[in-house]
Amino acid sequence: AALGFFPPGNILKPIVRDENTHVYAPPDPNVDEFELERIVMKPNSVYEPKLSTYGAVILVLEGRANATYKADSGLDDTIQITRGNTFFQAAGSTLKLETQDVELIIFRTTTKGAIM
């Protein structure tokens, strides 16, 4: 088979949620498996992503920050996250991000429609 040029499929356009967050969700209502958020924070800033009713996987692409996690179970912890880290955010838990002297870029993915 000859290799040829294949135009890209449907490119997801971001929905601006706020100054820090862009949401990428499949436009097809039959695709409900995921929704992706791109969160970008300036240095020395604080941000609390919206609550998710479903668990989420978070990937740290750039930067570093302190992440304070609070769950309904009473678990309360602060960790430092840096480029290359991945972690899980339980459903219904809150997350507060505090950047340090560099920009932070993370991706958070969860079930489509789970972000409140």
Buried (B, 14 or more C-beta within 10 A) or exposed (E): EEEEEEEEEEEEEEEEBEEBBBBBBBEEEEEEEBBBBBBBBEEEBEBEBBBBEBBBEBBBBEBBBBBBBBBEEEEEEEEEBBBEBEBEBBBBBBBBBBBBEBBBBBBBBBBBEBBE
